[in-house]
Amino acid sequence: MGFKSAIWKITYRVLLIVLTATAGIYLCLSQGSWLFLLIFGALLLAQTIELIRFNTRTNEKLTRFFDAIQYADFSSSFTADHKLGKSYFELNQSLNKVLGEFKKARLEKEEQVLFLQIILRHIQTGIVSYDEKGKIGLINNAAKQLLRIPQLKDIADLSRHSELLLQEVLKLKAGKGISLKIDALVHLTVRSTEVKVGGKKWTVLSLQDIHAELKQNELEAWQNLTKVLRHEIMNSIAPIASLANSLQTVLKEDIFEAQGELLIEKEGYDDLKMGLETIESRSKGLINFVQVYREYTSIPAPFLSDFPVSSLIEDVLTLLKEDLMHHRIEMESAVHPADLQLTADQEQIQMILINLIKNAKEALSLSPNKRISIQAGIGLDQYKYIQVTDRGPGIPAASIEDIFVPFYTTKKEGNGIGLAISRQIMNLHKGSLDVQSIPNEATAFTLKFPL
């Protein structure tokens, strides 16, 4: 409203000058008097000065207004110029209102920045940002405590804590992460992200110490393993101890001395024979359990090589072709893209797939839909995957994670070690083995590999 009124005031003054000039020229020409020329000339000069003063005053206000915005000086204000007319009063009000909105927006922005700074200072995750030249832009207290460096001006200063950490961070690509043991008390996970602010590229690192979590997981793993060992050993030792006690009774009651020789009754002999055979059987079972446990705990490090996924699946299906045909199971496979390759230990991954397909075959023994599918590709989360799916009875939700526990099995035959070894092999590949199951619909085991 103020700007429109100011424009009208300028237009009004220009029209008045034009009318005054027109009237002066007309009177001078019609009356032929220089007096009219002087009078109208003076009026024109006064009106022109008024127009210039009015316009200059407006420009000064607008210049001050734009300078205040440019330099974020929102303390400026525009007084009400009643002497210059209502238009200036309205213009001042409009300028003050706009500056007030800018000031309000700036205060809100400063409050948000302050809020984010408070959050960054108090969160337990360490945050470090640096530019393309390595200059540190932001570092919070958690990062200083984790790195044990009170001041960090350049990313190269990480070498003061760990040269290995610096090398791994500089090699880290955006969106990727690493896990690194710094010393006996600190085990860091570091993730990298790239952002652009004001046309400048920044790398943002998030750091977390997972030492305590690893220790807790290690403790839980040992506790679970101890339970398994105790269960298996007790299952073998308890009947052996009981039989040994029974055999001692047989020796006392069924063996007697006659003519200088020790004789045993037929019933006692049969009891001793059966008892010793049982002890032998249970001892062999215990030895077999220890052998399987040794295999589980001594998986060799993977020998990495590049190979096409399509040839891997083709080799596995060739190996299992006769067995699958015997059980009337159909196989289907698809690889997208067709030239997808993995960097992994081909023999170990082949062993996992054979184990998963055999498990699926057993799950389909009573199912009318005897079909197993293998799909391979690149996931939405940017990982390579191979998925084995069957339409069997599925896995109950209560048992979904137990199937990866060593020696856990629901089969009449089997040692319950296959899936545990498979998951451990995937961990050695820095990948994962996951399962999703909907009872009586589908069960899918997915091998995920980092890009």
Beta strands, then each sheet from edge to edge (+ up, - down):
strand 1: 126-131
strand 2: 136-139
strand 3: 177-181
strand 4: 187-197
strand 5: 200-209
strand 6: 255-258
strand 7: 261-264
strand 8: 305-308
strand 9: 330-335
strand 10: 341-344
strand 11: 371-378
strand 12: 383-390
strand 13: 432-438
strand 14: 442-450
sheet 1: 2+ 1- 5+ 4- 3+
sheet 2: 6+ 7-
sheet 3: 8+ 10-
sheet 4: 9+ 11+ 12- 14+ 13-
end
